[in-house]
Amino acid sequence: MTVEEVPTDRLMRNATRVLWVTVLLVIAAIPLIVDPRGRDLFRVPKSSFFQAAMLIIGAIAAASAMLSDTFAATLVRNRRAVILTCSGIAWVAVVSMTSTLPAVSRSAPFSIFCYALLFVITVALARTGNILPALAALLIPAMVNAVIVVLQAHDVWHPLGIISKGAARLGNIGLIGNANTAGTYLLMPTIAAFSATATLRRYRLLFAAVTLVLLAGLFETQTITVMFGFAAALLAFVVTGSKRIRILAVAVIVAGICGVLLYAPTRQRLRSLQKPLMKGDFRTVTSNRVPTAFTTLDMFLERPLLGLGPGVFAARYMPHRLAIESRHPEWILHSRENFGEAHNDHLQVLAETGIPGYALFVIVLVSIASITLRRSPPDDDRGRFVRLFALPAAAGFGAVAIGQFPLELTAVSATCVFAAALCFAWRSDAPR
């Protein structure tokens, strides 16, 4: 190495560190950003910040790839992740151009591009990154939101002055938006904290405390679909974990069941669902989501290959809902609330992007889940963490997406994309 090359290499190493720290700060900041004076306190500020930040990070990463053979080679070695990412961008571009409402779908490729940047850059940078800063970026904002949710649940502090006039749980929103979305956001960090508790022995007590805080926040949202998603993750821990992890997962399940039955708000919520459930009134039990699911399926059947177009669901929902009601007149007497999301990301991805789009969605989940099942033994804390975390994370996300819309929420989707990238970067057979 010549004398002239040394400063350049040092500069690139420092630039890479700065880029990695910037990514971590962005991931940590997104769930905490709100605009108290805006018309939309939660979603718009988060998405605007995320997209602006990714443009800056993407520009720095592009310059690094052009100036550094090492950074570019990292992307080549992780070509599987890059191929998956490029395939997603390409298909979203295709269905956006063929959308039934092109003006509505116009912004979809840019949004997907930002998530793709986050995924690829994280895979490239995290391979040499320390596990603690990465987990801190996931868990610290989640802890802040969990603490706020608990304080809101007990009327101790409402930082934005939002107090629910209806069901008390609807005011347990953290800094995310509502109780359902707050619970959906807390799901992935809770699974990560549980995995860290089981695998990082030096920091076990610390991550155990973090897990308890996140579980408290998750519990106080009282969101049934999120509880279902977390139960799916715990069952995955039981199936794939060691004896100690199985015991710990079963203990959490038992404690959760006891908590639901003994805690007055959750017990009352279950009682309110008991009568319609006994009558087979699944429309009421699922908060009117059965008609919405049939409506979304009707959208998919209209254009099964290309879908109606990204982002088109909200605009096309009511015409399809009225058509469904003509075949199911028993639903006409009930709510005709206009849904902006299907509250089922599996069906919404099918309806908006067609069969190929949903196939890519499934391939990504399966690719992440398969990391837990690899035969290559992990050789460090990062490898042990992702080997335990990957399958429960994929199972939890897939389960909660049946009744919620994590892909439509920036705080949730950015957190999950970051966690998925860590799984690819830290898996035991990842290229170094």
C-alpha positions in Angstrom: 0.0 0.0 0.0 1.4 3.4 -1.0 1.6 6.4 1.2 -1.1 8.1 -0.9 -3.6 5.2 -0.3 -3.5 5.3 3.5 -5.4 8.5 4.0 -8.0 7.4 1.4 -8.6 4.1 3.2 -8.9 5.9 6.6 -11.3 8.4 5.1 -13.5 5.6 3.7 -13.5 3.7 7.0 -14.5 6.9 8.8 -17.2 7.6 6.2 -18.6 4.1 6.6 -18.8 4.6 10.4 -20.5 7.9 10.0 -23.0 6.3 7.5 -23.7 3.4 9.9 -24.3 5.8 12.9 -26.6 7.9 10.7 -28.7 4.8 9.8 -28.9 3.9 13.5 -30.0 7.5 14.5 -32.7 7.5 11.7 -34.1 4.2 12.9 -34.1 5.4 16.5 -35.7 8.7 15.6 -38.6 7.6 13.4 -40.8 6.2 16.1 -40.3 9.3 18.2 -41.2 12.0 15.6 -44.5 13.8 15.9 -45.8 17.1 14.8 -48.1 18.5 17.5 -49.2 21.5 15.3 -49.8 19.5 12.1 -53.0 18.1 10.7 -51.5 14.6 10.9 -49.5 14.3 14.2 -48.0 10.9 13.5 -47.9 9.4 10.0 -46.9 12.3 7.8 -44.0 13.6 10.0 -42.6 10.1 10.3 -42.8 9.3 6.6 -41.5 12.7 5.5 -38.5 12.4 7.8 -37.8 8.9 6.7 -37.8 9.7 3.0 -35.7 12.8 3.4 -33.2 10.9 5.6 -32.9 8.0 3.1 -32.2 10.4 0.2 -29.2 11.8 2.2 -28.1 8.3 3.3 -28.5 6.9 -0.2 -26.4 9.7 -1.7 -23.6 9.1 0.8 -23.8 5.3 0.2 -23.7 5.8 -3.6 -20.6 8.0 -3.3 -19.0 5.4 -1.0 -19.7 2.6 -3.5 -18.1 4.5 -6.3 -15.1 5.5 -4.3 -14.5 2.3 -2.3 -14.0 -1.1 -3.9 -14.6 -2.6 -0.5 -18.1 -1.1 -0.1 -19.1 -2.1 -3.6 -17.7 -5.6 -3.1 -19.9 -5.9 0.0 -23.0 -5.4 -2.1 -21.9 -8.0 -4.5 -21.2 -10.6 -1.8 -24.7 -9.9 -0.5 -26.3 -10.3 -3.9 -29.2 -12.4 -2.7 -30.5 -9.5 -0.6 -29.7 -7.1 -3.4 -31.6 -9.3 -5.9 -34.7 -9.5 -3.7 -34.6 -5.8 -3.2 -34.3 -5.0 -6.9 -37.0 -7.5 -7.7 -39.4 -5.7 -5.3 -38.6 -2.2 -6.8 -39.0 -3.5 -10.4 -42.4 -5.1 -9.7 -43.7 -2.1 -7.9 -42.6 0.0 -10.8 -44.5 -2.3 -13.2 -47.8 -2.3 -11.2 -47.5 1.4 -10.7 -47.3 2.0 -14.5 -50.3 -0.3 -15.1 -52.3 1.0 -12.1 -56.0 1.5 -12.4 -55.4 5.0 -10.9 -51.9 6.0 -12.1 -52.0 9.3 -10.2 -52.5 7.6 -6.9 -49.8 5.0 -7.5 -47.2 7.5 -8.8 -45.4 7.9 -5.4 -45.3 4.2 -4.6 -42.0 3.4 -6.4 -40.2 6.2 -4.5 -41.5 4.9 -1.1 -40.4 1.3 -1.9 -37.1 2.7 -3.1 -36.5 4.3 0.3 -37.1 1.0 2.1 -34.9 -0.8 -0.4 -32.1 1.7 0.3 -32.5 1.1 4.0 -32.4 -2.7 3.6 -29.4 -2.9 1.3 -27.3 -0.3 3.1 -28.0 -1.9 6.5 -27.0 -5.3 5.1 -23.8 -3.8 3.7 -22.9 -1.9 6.9 -24.2 -4.2 9.7 -21.9 -7.1 8.8 -19.0 -5.5 10.7 -21.2 -3.5 13.1 -21.4 -4.2 16.9 -24.7 -5.8 18.0 -25.3 -3.4 20.9 -25.7 -0.2 19.0 -28.0 -1.9 16.4 -30.2 -3.3 19.2 -30.2 0.1 20.9 -31.6 1.7 17.8 -34.4 -0.8 17.8 -35.1 -1.0 21.5 -34.6 2.5 23.0 -37.4 4.2 21.0 -39.6 1.2 21.6 -39.0 1.5 25.3 -39.9 5.2 25.2 -43.2 4.4 23.5 -43.9 1.5 25.8 -43.4 3.7 28.9 -45.7 6.4 27.4 -48.4 3.8 26.6 -48.3 2.5 30.2 -48.5 6.1 31.6 -51.4 6.9 29.3 -53.2 3.6 30.3 -53.1 4.7 33.9 -53.9 8.4 33.2 -50.5 9.6 34.6 -49.3 11.5 31.5 -50.7 12.3 28.1 -47.8 14.1 26.3 -49.8 15.2 23.3 -53.0 15.9 25.3 -54.9 13.2 23.5 -57.4 11.4 25.8 -59.9 8.9 24.4 -63.6 9.6 25.0 -64.6 6.1 24.1 -62.9 2.9 25.1 -60.0 3.7 27.5 -57.5 1.6 25.5 -57.9 3.8 22.5 -55.9 6.5 24.3 -52.9 4.2 24.8 -51.2 5.4 21.7 -47.6 6.3 22.6 -46.0 8.4 19.9 -47.3 6.1 17.1 -51.0 7.1 16.4 -53.5 4.7 18.0 -53.6 1.7 20.3 -53.6 -0.8 17.4 -50.6 0.8 15.6 -48.7 1.3 18.8 -49.1 -2.4 19.6 -48.1 -3.4 16.1 -45.0 -1.2 16.3 -44.0 -2.7 19.7 -44.2 -6.3 18.5 -40.9 -6.6 16.6 -38.8 -4.8 19.3 -40.3 -7.1 21.9 -39.4 -10.2 20.0 -35.9 -8.8 19.5 -35.5 -8.0 23.2 -36.7 -11.5 24.2 -34.1 -13.0 21.7 -31.4 -10.8 23.1 -32.2 -11.9 26.7 -31.9 -15.5 25.7 -28.6 -15.2 23.7 -26.5 -12.3 25.0 -25.4 -13.7 28.4 -23.3 -10.8 29.4 -26.3 -8.4 29.1 -29.1 -10.8 30.1 -30.4 -8.8 33.0 -30.4 -5.6 31.0 -32.3 -7.1 28.1 -34.7 -8.9 30.5 -35.6 -5.6 32.0 -36.1 -4.1 28.5 -38.3 -7.1 27.6 -40.5 -6.6 30.7 -41.0 -2.9 29.8 -41.9 -3.7 26.2 -44.3 -6.5 27.3 -46.0 -4.0 29.6 -46.5 -1.5 26.8 -47.6 -4.3 24.4 -50.1 -5.6 26.9 -51.6 -2.1 27.7 -52.5 -1.6 24.0 -54.9 -4.5 24.4 -54.8 -5.2 20.7 -56.0 -8.7 20.0 -54.3 -9.1 16.7 -50.9 -8.0 18.2 -51.4 -10.5 21.0 -52.0 -13.1 18.3 -48.8 -12.1 16.5 -46.8 -12.3 19.7 -48.3 -15.7 20.5 -47.2 -16.9 17.1 -43.7 -15.7 17.8 -43.6 -17.4 21.2 -44.8 -20.7 19.6 -41.9 -20.3 17.1 -39.5 -19.9 20.1 -41.0 -23.1 21.6 -40.6 -25.1 18.4 -37.0 -24.0 17.5 -35.4 -22.9 20.8 -33.4 -24.8 23.4 -35.0 -26.3 26.5 -34.3 -23.1 28.5 -35.8 -20.9 25.8 -38.9 -23.1 25.5 -39.4 -22.9 29.3 -39.0 -19.1 29.1 -41.5 -18.8 26.2 -44.0 -21.0 27.9 -43.7 -19.0 31.1 -44.4 -15.8 29.1 -47.4 -17.4 27.5 -48.8 -18.5 30.9 -48.1 -15.1 32.4 -49.8 -13.4 29.5 -53.0 -15.6 29.8 -53.1 -14.9 33.5 -52.6 -11.2 33.0 -55.4 -11.0 30.4 -57.8 -12.8 32.7 -56.9 -10.9 35.9 -56.4 -7.4 34.5 -59.8 -5.6 34.6 -59.6 -3.7 31.2 -58.6 -6.8 29.2 -61.1 -9.0 31.1 -63.9 -6.5 30.2 -62.7 -6.4 26.6 -62.9 -10.2 26.4 -66.4 -10.1 28.0 -67.6 -7.6 25.4 -66.6 -10.0 22.7 -68.0 -13.1 24.3 -71.7 -12.6 23.3 -71.1 -11.8 19.5 -68.5 -14.7 19.4 -71.1 -17.1 20.8 -73.6 -15.9 18.2 -71.0 -16.4 15.4 -71.0 -12.7 14.7 -67.5 -12.5 13.4 -68.1 -9.1 11.9 -68.5 -7.5 15.3 -65.7 -9.6 16.8 -63.3 -8.4 14.1 -64.4 -4.8 14.2 -66.2 -5.0 10.8 -63.1 -6.5 9.1 -64.9 -9.5 7.7 -66.7 -7.4 5.1 -63.5 -5.5 4.5 -61.6 -8.8 3.9 -64.2 -9.9 1.3 -64.1 -6.5 -0.3 -60.3 -6.7 -0.6 -60.5 -10.2 -2.1 -63.0 -8.9 -4.6 -60.5 -6.2 -5.6 -57.8 -8.9 -6.1 -60.1 -11.1 -8.3 -60.7 -8.1 -10.6 -57.0 -8.0 -11.6 -55.2 -11.0 -10.0 -51.9 -10.7 -12.0 -51.1 -7.0 -11.9 -53.4 -5.8 -9.0 -55.3 -2.6 -9.0 -52.1 -0.6 -8.2 -50.1 0.4 -5.1 -52.0 2.8 -2.8 -55.3 2.3 -4.8 -57.1 0.4 -2.0 -58.5 3.4 -0.2 -59.8 5.0 -3.4 -61.5 1.9 -4.7 -62.7 0.5 -1.4 -66.3 1.9 -1.3 -67.4 0.9 -4.8 -66.2 -2.6 -4.2 -67.8 -2.6 -0.8 -71.2 -1.7 -2.3 -70.8 -4.4 -4.8 -70.1 -6.9 -2.0 -73.1 -5.7 -0.1 -75.4 -6.5 -3.0 -74.4 -10.1 -2.6 -74.5 -9.9 1.3 -77.4 -7.7 2.1 -77.1 -8.6 5.8 -74.1 -6.3 6.0 -76.0 -3.2 4.7 -77.5 -2.5 8.1 -74.1 -2.3 9.8 -71.3 0.1 9.5 -70.3 1.5 6.1 -67.1 3.0 7.5 -64.6 3.7 4.7 -61.4 1.8 5.3 -58.1 3.5 4.3 -56.3 0.1 4.7 -57.6 -3.4 4.5 -56.4 -4.2 8.1 -54.9 -7.3 6.4 -51.6 -6.8 4.6 -51.7 -10.2 3.0 -54.9 -9.4 1.1 -54.0 -5.8 0.5 -50.7 -6.8 -1.1 -52.6 -9.2 -3.3 -55.2 -6.6 -4.3 -52.7 -3.9 -5.0 -49.8 -5.7 -6.5 -51.2 -9.0 -7.7 -49.9 -12.6 -7.3 -46.3 -11.8 -8.2 -46.2 -9.0 -5.6 -47.5 -11.3 -2.9 -45.1 -14.0 -4.0 -42.2 -11.6 -3.4 -43.7 -10.8 0.0 -43.8 -14.5 1.0 -40.3 -15.1 -0.4 -38.9 -12.4 1.9 -40.7 -13.8 5.0 -39.6 -17.4 4.1 -36.0 -16.3 3.5 -35.9 -14.6 6.9 -37.5 -17.5 8.7 -35.1 -20.0 7.0 -32.1 -18.3 8.8 -33.2 -20.0 12.0 -33.2 -23.4 10.3 -29.7 -23.2 8.8 -27.2 -25.9 9.7 -24.2 -23.6 9.9 -23.5 -23.0 13.6 -23.3 -19.4 14.7 -19.9 -18.2 15.7 -20.6 -15.0 17.6 -23.3 -13.2 19.5 -24.8 -11.7 16.4 -25.1 -15.1 14.7 -26.8 -16.6 17.8 -29.1 -13.7 18.1 -30.4 -13.8 14.5 -30.6 -17.6 14.5 -33.1 -17.4 17.4 -34.8 -14.2 16.3 -35.4 -14.8 12.6 -38.2 -17.4 12.5 -40.2 -15.9 15.5 -39.9 -12.4 13.9 -41.2 -13.7 10.5 -44.0 -15.7 12.2 -45.0 -12.7 14.4 -45.0 -10.3 11.4 -46.9 -12.7 9.2 -49.5 -13.3 11.9 -50.1 -9.7 12.9 -50.4 -8.7 9.2 -53.5 -10.8 9.1 -55.4 -8.2 11.2 -53.3 -5.1 10.9 -51.4 -3.1 8.3 -47.7 -2.9 9.3 -46.6 -2.3 5.7 -48.5 1.0 5.6 -47.0 2.4 8.8 -43.5 4.0 8.5 -42.5 3.5 12.1 -43.4 -0.2 11.9 -42.1 -0.9 8.4 -38.8 0.9 8.8 -38.2 -1.0 12.1 -39.1 -4.3 10.4 -37.0 -3.7 7.3 -34.0 -2.8 9.6 -34.5 -6.0 11.6 -34.7 -8.1 8.4 -31.5 -6.5 7.1 -29.7 -7.4 10.4 -30.9 -11.0 9.9 -29.3 -11.2 6.5 -26.1 -9.5 7.5 -25.6 -11.4 10.7 -26.6 -14.9 9.7 -24.0 -17.6 10.3 -23.2 -18.1 6.6 -23.2 -14.4 5.7 -20.3 -13.3 3.5 -17.7 -11.3 5.5 
